[in-house]
Amino acid sequence: MIKVAAAIPLWGWTAMAVISLFFLLFPQADLSVASLFYVPSGGFPAAKSFWEQVLYYSVPYGLMVLYGAAALLWLFNAVFNRNVMRFTGRKLLYVLLVLGIGSGLIVNALLKEHWGRARPAETIVFGGHKTFSPAFVPVSGQVGNSFSCGHASGAFALLAFARLARRRRLWSMLVLGYGAVVGVARMAAGGHFLSDVAVSFFIMYIVTELLYAILFPPKETP
């Protein structure tokens, strides 16, 4: 277990701790960032805009296409005894587990469904009727699906594919850029706070690295 935890470098744990502590001590930072996208007379103008909808739907449909292609590639290799892109069954299992455990189980099933944090557009501060609550503070008696960001977690799940790529750094930067843009789109639409996006990133990063350490020990690194 210690070796698996060591898959996350010290800077990763430190950054997560510092950012988490920042949002706990300064919850107003979430409101300040959200206010940048809010217009008192018009709410969050970016909501339902063309570019926001493109980014919104790019995550579920993009994931379906990419994971479908990955499954077909593995099936092709298995049936015809080929080794295209060296995509094995273990690699397919890895990318599926990162998405399923990180985005599916932790973010969407556990956090979003049970935390109770209201979305920015739902809070009284931004014209809604629900109470604002800081990140990491569960709310009882209030239905809210803001913490953490499901779309961002889906976008950051692509870190698993980047982890397997030869040019890992390049693909990781592209995935981080995509995840950040999706996160900004969700914030601009009043759907999530900055801390929601940040937490989703750290969850997916940690799940990506831990599962890689479990499925691909040093002697079996692809």
N, C-alpha and C positions, 0 to 999 in steps of 0.2 A: 504493500500500500504506500509506503514511503517513497519507493522508486517511482510509482505512478504519479504521486503528487509532485515529485521533482520534475515531471514533464512540463510543469508551469514554471518558468523562470521567476526568480525573486522579484524582478521588476513588474511582472504580471500581477502577482499577489499584492505588491505594494501599490501599484496604480489602482487596482480595484478597491483596496482599503481606503486610500486617500480620497478617491472620487465618491465612494459611498459615504464617508465621513463628511465630505463637503456638502452633499445634498441633505444629510441629516442635520447639520449645524446651520445651513443656510437654505432652508426650503423656499425662501423668496426668490432664489435664483431661477427656479422652475417658472414661477409666475412672471418674472422679468423677461425670460426668453419667450414665453407664450404670448406676452403682450406685444411683441414685435410683429406678430402675425394677426393681431386682433384690431378690428375697427369698431369703435363703440356703436356706430349706427348701422353696421353691416355684419357684425360677427366676424367670422373667419372667411374672408373672400376666396381664399384658395380652395376651400372645400368644394368638391364636385367640379372643379375646373378641369379642363382637358388634360393638362400636364399632371395634375394630382391624380386623376383617374388612371392615366397611363401607368404611372408608377405604382399605384395601388394594386392594379390587376396584373402588373408584370410579375409580381411575386408568386401568387398561386399558379398562374398559367406557366410562368417560366420554370417553376419547380417541377410541374407535371411533365413538361417537355424534356427537361434535363434529366430527371430521374427515370423517365420512360426510356430515354436514349441510353442511359447507363445500364438499365435492365436488359435492353435489347442487345447491347454490346456484350454483356456477360453471357447472355444466352447464345449468341453467335459463336463466341469463343468456346463455350462448353459443348455445343452440338457439333461444331466442325473441327474441334480440337485445334483451335487457333489461339494466338496470343496477341491479338491486336491491342495496342496501347498497354499491354501487360495488365489488362483489367480482369482481375480474378474475382471469384465469389467472395473472398474475404474483403476485398475493396468495396464491392457492392454492399456487403453487410455493414461496413464501416460508414459509408455515406448515408445509408438508411438509418442507422442508429443515431448518428449525429442529429439528423433532422427529427427523428421520432422522439428521442429522449430530450434533446435540448429545446427545440421549438414546440414539439407536440405535447410532451408530458410536463416539463418544468414550466415553460412560459405560458402556454395556452391552457392546459388542463389544471395545473396547480395554482399558479400565480393569478392569471387574469380572471379565473372563475371564482376565486375565493378571497382575493385581497380587498376588494371593495373600493378601490381608489377611483374617483370620478375622473372622467376625461376633462381636459381643459374647457371645452365648449359646454360641458354640463355643470360647471361650477358657478357659484353665485358671482364670483369675480368677473366672469366673462359672459354674463347674461343668462346663466342657467339657474338651477334651483338646488344643486347639491353642494355639499361642503368640500372645500379643498383640503386635502390631506398630504403631508409630506411623503416622500418616497420611503420605503422600508417600514412604514407605519400602517399596519392593517386596520381597516375600518369595519366595525360591526354595525349591522343595521342599515347599511347603504350598499346598493348595487352599483358597481362600477367595474369597468374592464380596461382600465388604463395601464395598470402595472402588471407585467411590463409590456413592451411593444411586440405584438405578434408578427406584424409584417417585417419589422427590422430583424427579428430572430430568424424568420424564414430567409431573408436576404443574407444574413451572416452565416446561415447554415452552409452556404457555398464555400466557406472556409475549409470544409472537409475535402472538396474537390481540389482546392488550391494546395492543401497539405499533401496530396498525392502527386501533384504536378511536378515536372522536372524543374521548371522555372517558378519555384514556389513563391519567391518574394514578389515577382511581378504579378502573378495571379492573386496573391493575397492582397496586394495593394488595390487591384481592380475590384475585388470583392468588398474590401473595406470602403472604397469609394461608392460603390453601388449601395451598400447598406446605409452609408451616411446620407446619400441622396434620398433613399426611401424614408429614412428617419426624419429628415427635414420636411419631406412632403406630408408625413403624418402629423408633424407638429404644426405645419402651416395650415392644415385642415382642422386643427383644434382637436385632433384625435388622441394625441399623446404629449406628454411633457418630455423635456430633454433627458431627465433622469430615467424615464421609461426606456428610451432608446439606448442610453449608456448601459443600463443593467442588462438589456437583451444582448448587447455586444459581449459583455464579460461572460454571461452565461454560455453563449455559443462558443466563445473562444476557449473557455475552460473545458467544456464538454468535448470539443474538437480535439484538444490536446490530450486529455485523459483517455479518451477512447482509442486514440492513435497509440498511446503508450501501452494500452492493454492488448490491442489486436496486433500490433506490429512491434514486438520487443526488438531491442537492438540487433540481435542476430538475424531477425527476420524482416528488417526494414526494407520496404520495396524500393 
